Each structure stands twice: as structure tokens, then as C-alpha cells.
């Protein structure tokens, strides 16, 4: 697996698990396109707002399913992510990310039904 992808995803996961929205947002480019499970946003503030709204105790576990190095410093990743909560069932999703020079520039979640 591509280490550039793992490095940024580990930082993202650590910040999500710590419920630190600003630190989560630091893993994204200034103009990142972010699509969680509600309408999309652009930029770090949109990312931080999304994670501020998440409940305390949210944890993320991910598995990289596919990667493609598209160019120097540009990696596409496709992941399975389980978001666990303290008071409801785990949410299983797929996540597509584009990582540019160690930061996420595109993030899109698809819910599994």
C-alpha cells in the first residue's frame, strides 16, 4: 500500500478518534472538496464544521481496498471505513480520497445499504 496514503489517513483517524475537528481539517487542502453524509462543502472550515457536528466517542477504522499513484505526489485511495459510536450501531461506508502532497484534496463517502 502507498505510504503517502497511509500517513495522511492515520493522522485523519487519530484526529477523528480524538474528536478534534480542527486537527481533522489540517489533513485537507485549503480548497478540498468534502462530501460526508450530508451536502458537500469546500475547504478546511467545511471539514471542521462537519466533524464538530459528530458525536463524542466517534471512532474510525479503515482498510485500504485499492490505491493508484496517478502522478508524483498524487494518490487515489478507495477504502472501507467503519465509524463506531457509543450509542448506536457501527456505520459501514466506502470512502474515496485523493491525496495531493500529503493532504486530502477530495473526500467522498458512500453509504452501504
C-alpha positions as CSV (number, residue, x, y, z in Angstrom):
1,X,0.0,0.0,0.0
2,X,1.1,3.5,-0.7
3,X,2.8,5.1,2.4
4,X,1.7,8.6,1.4
5,X,-1.9,7.5,1.7
6,X,-1.4,5.6,5.0
7,X,0.4,8.6,6.6
8,X,-2.4,11.1,5.9
9,X,-5.2,8.5,6.8
10,X,-3.5,7.7,10.1
11,X,-3.4,11.4,11.0
12,X,-7.1,11.8,9.9
13,X,-8.1,8.8,12.0
14,X,-6.2,10.0,15.1
15,X,-7.9,13.4,14.9
16,X,-11.4,11.8,14.3
17,X,-10.9,9.5,17.3
18,X,-9.8,12.4,19.5
19,X,-12.8,14.5,18.4
20,X,-10.5,17.3,17.3
21,X,-12.3,18.9,14.3
22,X,-9.5,21.5,13.6
23,X,-6.9,18.8,13.6
24,X,-9.0,16.7,11.2
25,X,-9.3,19.7,8.9
26,X,-5.5,20.2,8.9
27,X,-5.3,16.9,6.9
28,X,-7.1,18.6,4.0
29,X,-6.0,21.1,1.4
30,X,-7.3,24.7,1.7
31,X,-9.7,24.0,-1.2
32,X,-10.6,20.4,-0.6
33,X,-13.9,19.1,-1.9
34,X,-15.5,17.3,1.1
35,X,-18.6,15.0,0.8
36,X,-19.6,13.3,4.0
37,X,-23.1,12.0,4.6
38,X,-24.7,15.4,4.1
39,X,-24.3,18.2,1.4
40,X,-20.8,18.8,0.3
41,X,-18.5,21.6,1.4
42,X,-15.3,23.1,0.2
43,X,-12.3,23.9,2.3
44,X,-10.9,23.2,5.7
45,X,-13.7,25.1,7.5
46,X,-16.3,22.9,5.9
47,X,-14.4,19.8,7.1
48,X,-14.1,21.2,10.6
49,X,-17.8,22.1,10.7
50,X,-18.7,18.6,9.6
51,X,-16.6,17.0,12.3
52,X,-17.7,19.4,15.0
53,X,-21.2,18.1,14.5
54,X,-20.1,14.5,15.0
55,X,-20.8,12.9,18.4
56,X,-18.1,12.5,21.0
57,X,-16.9,8.9,21.1
58,X,-16.9,8.5,17.3
59,X,-14.1,6.3,16.1
60,X,-12.9,5.4,12.6
61,X,-11.3,2.1,11.5
62,X,-10.2,1.9,7.9
63,X,-9.0,-0.7,5.4
64,X,-7.4,0.4,2.2
65,X,-9.0,-1.6,-0.7
66,X,-7.3,0.0,-3.7
67,X,-4.7,2.6,-4.4
68,X,-3.4,4.2,-7.6
69,X,-0.5,6.6,-7.8
70,X,-1.7,9.0,-10.5
71,X,1.4,11.2,-10.6
72,X,4.3,12.3,-8.3
73,X,2.6,13.4,-5.0
74,X,-0.9,12.3,-6.2
75,X,-2.5,9.2,-4.8
76,X,-6.1,7.9,-5.2
77,X,-7.4,5.7,-2.5
78,X,-10.6,3.6,-2.1
79,X,-11.3,2.4,1.5
80,X,-13.7,0.6,3.6
81,X,-14.4,2.6,6.8
82,X,-16.3,1.7,9.9
83,X,-17.4,4.6,12.0
84,X,-18.3,3.4,15.5
85,X,-20.4,5.2,18.1
86,X,-21.0,4.8,21.8
87,X,-24.8,4.8,21.5
88,X,-25.7,3.4,18.0
89,X,-24.7,0.7,15.6
90,X,-21.4,1.0,13.6
91,X,-21.8,2.7,10.2
92,X,-20.1,0.9,7.3
93,X,-19.1,3.1,4.4
94,X,-16.8,3.3,1.4
95,X,-14.5,6.3,1.1
96,X,-12.7,7.6,-2.0
97,X,-9.9,10.1,-1.3
98,X,-7.4,11.9,-3.5
99,X,-4.2,12.8,-1.6
100,X,-2.0,15.6,-3.0
101,X,1.4,16.1,-1.5
102,X,0.3,14.6,1.9
103,X,-3.1,16.3,2.2
104,X,-6.6,15.2,1.2
105,X,-7.9,17.3,-1.7
106,X,-11.1,15.2,-2.4
107,X,-13.1,13.1,0.1
108,X,-16.3,11.3,-0.8
109,X,-18.2,8.9,1.3
110,X,-20.7,6.3,0.0
111,X,-23.1,4.7,2.4
112,X,-23.6,0.9,2.2
113,X,-27.2,-0.1,2.5
